[in-house]
Amino acid sequence: MRLDVPRDVSLDGHLVDGVLGYLTLCTGIAFAVLVVVLAVTLLFHRARASRPHAHHTHGDSLRARLLTFGVGLILFVAIDVTLAVRASGHLHEHFWNYPDADPSALRVEVTARQWSWTFRTAGPDARFGTPDDVVTLGELHVPIGRPVYVKLRSKDVVHSLYLPNFRTKIDAIPGSTTRLWFQAQEAGRTEIGCAQHCGVSHYKMRGWLIASPEDEYRAWLARAETDSRLRYDPADTVAQQEGWEW
């Protein structure tokens, strides 16, 4: 059976792939070396005609302890420390470097509930919770080449917005506002999932992210703004409470 990794269509997804690739390579080399050591041990330390019992040691000598400590230290530095340094750098320089001051960023509010995603973008007035907000259910439209700045809230239990093709996810926690950002580099339709078990219909909590060139996105946005104004109901106070000022 062949396992296919979801295609990376994001600006920074290759950094995650790089960390996972390095981890796979290092652990693969360590495993191969261990297999060789075990094979050599079985071959040369086994019982034979001149030695009726296999040669073995309890590993309590100073040499054995120093060897064990040295191998463990090398593996710890080569794998754990190196990965921690690389991952920390990627987080601070990219994934946690939120586009707060970027005027070109598309700002999106996400409301999670059992078992659906609601996406809200501000209309021409650039404010959330107003009649011209563009609200979609289970479908997020974004332009290519612009940062997408997402803030999330949950209406009931813990959910987790998962974008496998963008190598990122974040929990939506009741009573809190969480955030992430990403940038699409390719046009297309990719899956949105929930990475936190949220109830009996957790499997239904799916959506789609549609990335389009800027001109196609603006054409869709113009139609969506008109539809949102037609659907707006000033008497529906519950729906209006889902939008909040940043």
N, C-alpha and C positions, 0 to 999 in steps of 0.2 A: 504494500500500500504506500502511496506517495503522499507526503504531507506538503501542501503548498502554503507558503507564508503569504498573507495578504499583501498585495502590491502597495508599495510605499508611494503615496501621491502628495506628500507633505514637504515642507521646507526643512524640517529638522528630524524627520523620521530616520534618516540614515545614521544619525548619532546613536539611536537606540539599537539599530541593527548592528552597528559597529561594536557596541558593548557586548551584545549577545554573541556576536561572532567571535570576539576575543575570548569570552568565557567558554564557548564551545571548543575552540582550538586548544586552550590551556588544559581544560579537563580531559580532552581527548588525548593529548600528549601524556599527561600524568597517568591516565588509564593504560596507555600503551606501554609506558615504562614499567608500571606495576605488573602487567602481564609478563613482560620479559623477565623481570626479577623473579616472579613466581616460577616461570618455566625453567630458569637457570637453577633455582633452588631444588625443584623436583628432579632435575636431571643429574645434578652433581652431588646432592646430599641424600639421595635415596639409598635404601639398603641394597647391597650387592653381595657377590660371593665372598669377597674379602672383608665385608663389613655387614654382619647379619642384621644390624639395626640402623635405621636412618640417623644421620648426624643432625642434631638439633641443639639449639641454645635457648636459654630462658630470656635472653635479651637484657640481663641485669648488669652487664659489664659497663664500665665507663665509656668504652669505645662504642658500644651499641647505643647507649643513651645519647651520646653526642651526635651519632649518625642520625638517630631518630629526630632529635631536636633540630639539626641542620636541615634535614629534608622538610620537616614541618615548617620551619621558618622560611625556606625558599618558596614553598608553595603558598604560604600566607602572604608574602610580599608580592610574588609574581601574579597571584590571582586576586586575593581579597583587597589588599592595599591599593594595587594598581586600578582595579575596577572602582573602588570607592573614590579615588582621586579623579578618575575620568568622569564618573557619573556626577560627582559634585560639581565639577567644572561645567558640564553640559547643563545641569539644572540652573545654576546661577547665571550663566551666560546666555542661555536660550530659553528653556522651558519656564523658568521663573522670572524672566525679563519681560514682564507684562507691558503691552503697548498702551499704557495709561495716557501718555501725552501724544500719541500718534493720531492726528486728525483723520487719516485715511482708514483707520481700523473700523471694521464692521462690528458693532456692539449688539450682542444677542443675550436675551434673558431666557433661561430654560426653567420651566416648571415641571417637575417630575411627580407623577402620581401612579398609583396602581390602576392600569398598567399601560401608561402612555407617556410620551414626551410632548410638551407644548413649547413651541419656539416663538419668541416675540422680538421683533426689531422695531426701533423707533421710526416713525414716519417723517415727513418733511419738517415737522417742528422740532425734531431731534430730542424729543422727550418721551419717556415711557409712561404708560398708563393713560394715554390720551386717545381720542377717537381714530386718529390716523395710524395707530400701531398696526403693523403687519403681523398677524398671528396665524401660525400654521400648526397642524397636528401631525406629528410623526414624520415631518419633512422639513429639512433645513436647507435653504438655498444660500449659497455663498459665492462671491466672485473669486476668480483666480488672481493670485499675486497680491492680495491685500490681507493684512492680519485680521483674523476673526477672534474677537475677544468675548468670551462666554462667561456669564455668571449664572449659577444654578441655585435653586431652592427646591425643597421637597414638600409636598402637601401631606404626606402620611408617614412613610417609613424610609429607611436608607436605600437609595438607589445609586447607581454608578454609571455615568455617561461614558461609554466606551466607543472609541473611534479606532478600530484596528488598522485601517489604512493610513492613519495619521500617527500611529504608535503612541497614543495618549489616552488617558481616562482620568476622571475625577469623580469622587462621591458627591451625591446630593444628600445633604443631611438636614432633617427637620430642625427648624429653629436657627439654622446657620446659612450663610451665603458663601459658596465656594466658587472658584474660578479657574479657568485655564484659557490658553490661547493656542492657535495653530494657523497655518497658512497653506492653502491648497495651491499646488503647482501644476496640476493636470485637471482637465475637464473630465467629468464623468459622474457616475452615481455609485456611491459606496454605502456600506451598511453602518447603522448606528445600533449599538446594543446596550444592554444593561449588564454590568459585570458584578452585580451584587444581588444575591437571591432575595427577592422582595415579595414573595407570596406564591400562592398556588398557580397563578397565571404569569409568572415571571417570564416564561418562554414567549409570551405575546409582546413583551416590551421591546419592540424593535422599531426602527425608523430608517430614513434614508437621508443621506447628505448629497445634495446635487451641486457640484461645482461647475461654474460656467464662466466664459469670458466676460469681461466687464460690460460690453454692449448687450449681450444676451441677458446678463443678470439685471441690468437696469430696465430692460424691456419687461422681464418678469416682474420686477418690483413695481413698475407703474401699474400693471394689471392687478397685482396683489393689493396695492394701496387703495385702488378703487373698490375692490371686493371687500376690503376691511371696513371701509366707510359704510358700505351698504349693509354689512352684517352687524355693525355696532349698535348695541342696545343700551341706552343710558339707564334703563331700569335693572339691568343685570349687574348688580353691585358685586356679586361674587367673582365674576369674570374680570371686572375692572381691578379688583384687589390683587390680581396676579402680576400686574406690572408694578415696578417700583423704581423710584429715582435712584440713579447711581450717585 
